[in-house]
Amino acid sequence: MTKVLAVLRTVYLIFIVGYTVWAMPVFVKMPNTFDELYSRCSVSTSRIEGAAWLAIAWIAFETVVGWLLARGKRSRPGEVAASGAAPAPPAPRA
């Protein structure tokens, strides 16, 4: 599951970086009027704002998935007592 999340994270990060670069205002030719400048910047600002919200959504998604994965790996309190065996000691380090 963690490998799937790592691949998904990589693909998403490539997408969000590409989207952000696409949304950035690149002025090949300077605008002639203030209205033209304002319209270019307002469109770019709304696209960059969308990229920021996508990034926030991704952080929330990873937080929830990580919380669920960590919560599911914990052993139940009664499981160790029911088996009667002590946990194995860690392997010695060289």
PyMOL commands that place a pseudoatom at each C-alpha (Angstrom):
pseudoatom trace, name=CA, resn=MET, resi=1, chain=A, elem=C, hetatm=0, pos=[0.000, 0.000, 0.000]
pseudoatom trace, name=CA, resn=THR, resi=2, chain=A, elem=C, hetatm=0, pos=[2.853, 2.385, 0.764]
pseudoatom trace, name=CA, resn=LYS, resi=3, chain=A, elem=C, hetatm=0, pos=[4.402, 1.793, -2.660]
pseudoatom trace, name=CA, resn=VAL, resi=4, chain=A, elem=C, hetatm=0, pos=[1.087, 2.656, -4.301]
pseudoatom trace, name=CA, resn=LEU, resi=5, chain=A, elem=C, hetatm=0, pos=[0.904, 5.851, -2.260]
pseudoatom trace, name=CA, resn=ALA, resi=6, chain=A, elem=C, hetatm=0, pos=[4.490, 6.730, -3.203]
pseudoatom trace, name=CA, resn=VAL, resi=7, chain=A, elem=C, hetatm=0, pos=[3.735, 6.312, -6.919]
pseudoatom trace, name=CA, resn=LEU, resi=8, chain=A, elem=C, hetatm=0, pos=[0.494, 8.255, -6.570]
pseudoatom trace, name=CA, resn=ARG, resi=9, chain=A, elem=C, hetatm=0, pos=[2.330, 11.026, -4.688]
pseudoatom trace, name=CA, resn=THR, resi=10, chain=A, elem=C, hetatm=0, pos=[4.997, 11.258, -7.407]
pseudoatom trace, name=CA, resn=VAL, resi=11, chain=A, elem=C, hetatm=0, pos=[2.430, 11.462, -10.199]
pseudoatom trace, name=CA, resn=TYR, resi=12, chain=A, elem=C, hetatm=0, pos=[0.424, 14.071, -8.291]
pseudoatom trace, name=CA, resn=LEU, resi=13, chain=A, elem=C, hetatm=0, pos=[3.487, 16.196, -7.564]
pseudoatom trace, name=CA, resn=ILE, resi=14, chain=A, elem=C, hetatm=0, pos=[4.494, 16.132, -11.231]
pseudoatom trace, name=CA, resn=PHE, resi=15, chain=A, elem=C, hetatm=0, pos=[0.944, 17.208, -12.120]
pseudoatom trace, name=CA, resn=ILE, resi=16, chain=A, elem=C, hetatm=0, pos=[0.798, 20.021, -9.561]
pseudoatom trace, name=CA, resn=VAL, resi=17, chain=A, elem=C, hetatm=0, pos=[4.211, 21.388, -10.585]
pseudoatom trace, name=CA, resn=GLY, resi=18, chain=A, elem=C, hetatm=0, pos=[3.208, 21.301, -14.270]
pseudoatom trace, name=CA, resn=TYR, resi=19, chain=A, elem=C, hetatm=0, pos=[-0.118, 22.956, -13.506]
pseudoatom trace, name=CA, resn=THR, resi=20, chain=A, elem=C, hetatm=0, pos=[1.563, 25.691, -11.479]
pseudoatom trace, name=CA, resn=VAL, resi=21, chain=A, elem=C, hetatm=0, pos=[4.126, 26.404, -14.188]
pseudoatom trace, name=CA, resn=TRP, resi=22, chain=A, elem=C, hetatm=0, pos=[1.311, 26.531, -16.758]
pseudoatom trace, name=CA, resn=ALA, resi=23, chain=A, elem=C, hetatm=0, pos=[-0.680, 28.930, -14.560]
pseudoatom trace, name=CA, resn=MET, resi=24, chain=A, elem=C, hetatm=0, pos=[2.174, 31.361, -13.983]
pseudoatom trace, name=CA, resn=PRO, resi=25, chain=A, elem=C, hetatm=0, pos=[1.861, 34.609, -15.934]
pseudoatom trace, name=CA, resn=VAL, resi=26, chain=A, elem=C, hetatm=0, pos=[4.650, 34.749, -18.492]
pseudoatom trace, name=CA, resn=PHE, resi=27, chain=A, elem=C, hetatm=0, pos=[4.648, 38.063, -20.322]
pseudoatom trace, name=CA, resn=VAL, resi=28, chain=A, elem=C, hetatm=0, pos=[6.310, 37.636, -23.700]
pseudoatom trace, name=CA, resn=LYS, resi=29, chain=A, elem=C, hetatm=0, pos=[5.050, 41.070, -24.653]
pseudoatom trace, name=CA, resn=MET, resi=30, chain=A, elem=C, hetatm=0, pos=[4.234, 43.666, -22.033]
pseudoatom trace, name=CA, resn=PRO, resi=31, chain=A, elem=C, hetatm=0, pos=[0.577, 44.677, -21.973]
pseudoatom trace, name=CA, resn=ASN, resi=32, chain=A, elem=C, hetatm=0, pos=[-0.319, 48.071, -23.386]
pseudoatom trace, name=CA, resn=THR, resi=33, chain=A, elem=C, hetatm=0, pos=[-3.035, 49.003, -20.916]
pseudoatom trace, name=CA, resn=PHE, resi=34, chain=A, elem=C, hetatm=0, pos=[-3.728, 48.491, -17.253]
pseudoatom trace, name=CA, resn=ASP, resi=35, chain=A, elem=C, hetatm=0, pos=[-6.937, 46.614, -18.086]
pseudoatom trace, name=CA, resn=GLU, resi=36, chain=A, elem=C, hetatm=0, pos=[-5.023, 44.062, -20.126]
pseudoatom trace, name=CA, resn=LEU, resi=37, chain=A, elem=C, hetatm=0, pos=[-2.457, 43.642, -17.349]
pseudoatom trace, name=CA, resn=TYR, resi=38, chain=A, elem=C, hetatm=0, pos=[-5.213, 43.250, -14.752]
pseudoatom trace, name=CA, resn=SER, resi=39, chain=A, elem=C, hetatm=0, pos=[-7.077, 40.633, -16.781]
pseudoatom trace, name=CA, resn=ARG, resi=40, chain=A, elem=C, hetatm=0, pos=[-3.924, 38.555, -17.275]
pseudoatom trace, name=CA, resn=CYS, resi=41, chain=A, elem=C, hetatm=0, pos=[-2.986, 38.724, -13.613]
pseudoatom trace, name=CA, resn=SER, resi=42, chain=A, elem=C, hetatm=0, pos=[-6.484, 37.992, -12.316]
pseudoatom trace, name=CA, resn=VAL, resi=43, chain=A, elem=C, hetatm=0, pos=[-6.752, 34.857, -14.449]
pseudoatom trace, name=CA, resn=SER, resi=44, chain=A, elem=C, hetatm=0, pos=[-3.312, 33.724, -13.319]
pseudoatom trace, name=CA, resn=THR, resi=45, chain=A, elem=C, hetatm=0, pos=[-4.121, 34.435, -9.695]
pseudoatom trace, name=CA, resn=SER, resi=46, chain=A, elem=C, hetatm=0, pos=[-7.269, 32.311, -9.813]
pseudoatom trace, name=CA, resn=ARG, resi=47, chain=A, elem=C, hetatm=0, pos=[-5.319, 29.429, -11.396]
pseudoatom trace, name=CA, resn=ILE, resi=48, chain=A, elem=C, hetatm=0, pos=[-2.561, 29.665, -8.784]
pseudoatom trace, name=CA, resn=GLU, resi=49, chain=A, elem=C, hetatm=0, pos=[-5.222, 29.756, -6.072]
pseudoatom trace, name=CA, resn=GLY, resi=50, chain=A, elem=C, hetatm=0, pos=[-6.685, 26.566, -7.528]
pseudoatom trace, name=CA, resn=ALA, resi=51, chain=A, elem=C, hetatm=0, pos=[-3.245, 24.934, -7.405]
pseudoatom trace, name=CA, resn=ALA, resi=52, chain=A, elem=C, hetatm=0, pos=[-2.899, 25.931, -3.761]
pseudoatom trace, name=CA, resn=TRP, resi=53, chain=A, elem=C, hetatm=0, pos=[-6.269, 24.379, -2.918]
pseudoatom trace, name=CA, resn=LEU, resi=54, chain=A, elem=C, hetatm=0, pos=[-5.284, 21.196, -4.772]
pseudoatom trace, name=CA, resn=ALA, resi=55, chain=A, elem=C, hetatm=0, pos=[-2.098, 21.046, -2.691]
pseudoatom trace, name=CA, resn=ILE, resi=56, chain=A, elem=C, hetatm=0, pos=[-4.073, 21.550, 0.532]
pseudoatom trace, name=CA, resn=ALA, resi=57, chain=A, elem=C, hetatm=0, pos=[-6.499, 18.797, -0.505]
pseudoatom trace, name=CA, resn=TRP, resi=58, chain=A, elem=C, hetatm=0, pos=[-3.573, 16.455, -1.149]
pseudoatom trace, name=CA, resn=ILE, resi=59, chain=A, elem=C, hetatm=0, pos=[-2.088, 17.165, 2.286]
pseudoatom trace, name=CA, resn=ALA, resi=60, chain=A, elem=C, hetatm=0, pos=[-5.459, 16.425, 3.895]
pseudoatom trace, name=CA, resn=PHE, resi=61, chain=A, elem=C, hetatm=0, pos=[-5.796, 13.200, 1.878]
pseudoatom trace, name=CA, resn=GLU, resi=62, chain=A, elem=C, hetatm=0, pos=[-2.340, 11.969, 2.898]
pseudoatom trace, name=CA, resn=THR, resi=63, chain=A, elem=C, hetatm=0, pos=[-3.002, 12.862, 6.530]
pseudoatom trace, name=CA, resn=VAL, resi=64, chain=A, elem=C, hetatm=0, pos=[-6.211, 10.838, 6.599]
pseudoatom trace, name=CA, resn=VAL, resi=65, chain=A, elem=C, hetatm=0, pos=[-4.710, 7.851, 4.755]
pseudoatom trace, name=CA, resn=GLY, resi=66, chain=A, elem=C, hetatm=0, pos=[-1.611, 7.868, 6.971]
pseudoatom trace, name=CA, resn=TRP, resi=67, chain=A, elem=C, hetatm=0, pos=[-3.757, 8.063, 10.079]
pseudoatom trace, name=CA, resn=LEU, resi=68, chain=A, elem=C, hetatm=0, pos=[-5.879, 5.129, 8.911]
pseudoatom trace, name=CA, resn=LEU, resi=69, chain=A, elem=C, hetatm=0, pos=[-2.837, 3.036, 8.008]
pseudoatom trace, name=CA, resn=ALA, resi=70, chain=A, elem=C, hetatm=0, pos=[-1.141, 3.747, 11.341]
pseudoatom trace, name=CA, resn=ARG, resi=71, chain=A, elem=C, hetatm=0, pos=[-4.325, 3.030, 13.237]
pseudoatom trace, name=CA, resn=GLY, resi=72, chain=A, elem=C, hetatm=0, pos=[-4.833, -0.295, 11.468]
pseudoatom trace, name=CA, resn=LYS, resi=73, chain=A, elem=C, hetatm=0, pos=[-1.318, -1.600, 12.234]
pseudoatom trace, name=CA, resn=ARG, resi=74, chain=A, elem=C, hetatm=0, pos=[-1.613, -1.368, 16.014]
pseudoatom trace, name=CA, resn=SER, resi=75, chain=A, elem=C, hetatm=0, pos=[-2.101, -4.673, 17.767]
pseudoatom trace, name=CA, resn=ARG, resi=76, chain=A, elem=C, hetatm=0, pos=[-5.097, -5.165, 19.960]
pseudoatom trace, name=CA, resn=PRO, resi=77, chain=A, elem=C, hetatm=0, pos=[-4.408, -5.296, 23.726]
pseudoatom trace, name=CA, resn=GLY, resi=78, chain=A, elem=C, hetatm=0, pos=[-5.839, -8.816, 24.110]
pseudoatom trace, name=CA, resn=GLU, resi=79, chain=A, elem=C, hetatm=0, pos=[-3.902, -10.417, 21.245]
pseudoatom trace, name=CA, resn=VAL, resi=80, chain=A, elem=C, hetatm=0, pos=[-0.559, -10.771, 23.065]
pseudoatom trace, name=CA, resn=ALA, resi=81, chain=A, elem=C, hetatm=0, pos=[-2.161, -12.104, 26.218]
pseudoatom trace, name=CA, resn=ALA, resi=82, chain=A, elem=C, hetatm=0, pos=[-4.205, -14.670, 24.285]
pseudoatom trace, name=CA, resn=SER, resi=83, chain=A, elem=C, hetatm=0, pos=[-1.205, -16.166, 22.501]
pseudoatom trace, name=CA, resn=GLY, resi=84, chain=A, elem=C, hetatm=0, pos=[0.808, -16.463, 25.697]
pseudoatom trace, name=CA, resn=ALA, resi=85, chain=A, elem=C, hetatm=0, pos=[4.121, -15.971, 23.918]
pseudoatom trace, name=CA, resn=ALA, resi=86, chain=A, elem=C, hetatm=0, pos=[6.465, -13.111, 24.583]
pseudoatom trace, name=CA, resn=PRO, resi=87, chain=A, elem=C, hetatm=0, pos=[7.521, -11.002, 21.619]
pseudoatom trace, name=CA, resn=ALA, resi=88, chain=A, elem=C, hetatm=0, pos=[10.794, -11.983, 19.973]
pseudoatom trace, name=CA, resn=PRO, resi=89, chain=A, elem=C, hetatm=0, pos=[13.823, -9.892, 20.970]
pseudoatom trace, name=CA, resn=PRO, resi=90, chain=A, elem=C, hetatm=0, pos=[15.320, -7.625, 18.330]
pseudoatom trace, name=CA, resn=ALA, resi=91, chain=A, elem=C, hetatm=0, pos=[18.208, -8.957, 16.258]
pseudoatom trace, name=CA, resn=PRO, resi=92, chain=A, elem=C, hetatm=0, pos=[21.673, -7.883, 17.458]
pseudoatom trace, name=CA, resn=ARG, resi=93, chain=A, elem=C, hetatm=0, pos=[23.335, -5.139, 15.477]
pseudoatom trace, name=CA, resn=ALA, resi=94, chain=A, elem=C, hetatm=0, pos=[26.742, -5.728, 14.014]
for i in range(1, 94): cmd.bond("trace and resi %d" % i, "trace and resi %d" % (i + 1))
show_as sticks, trace
zoom trace
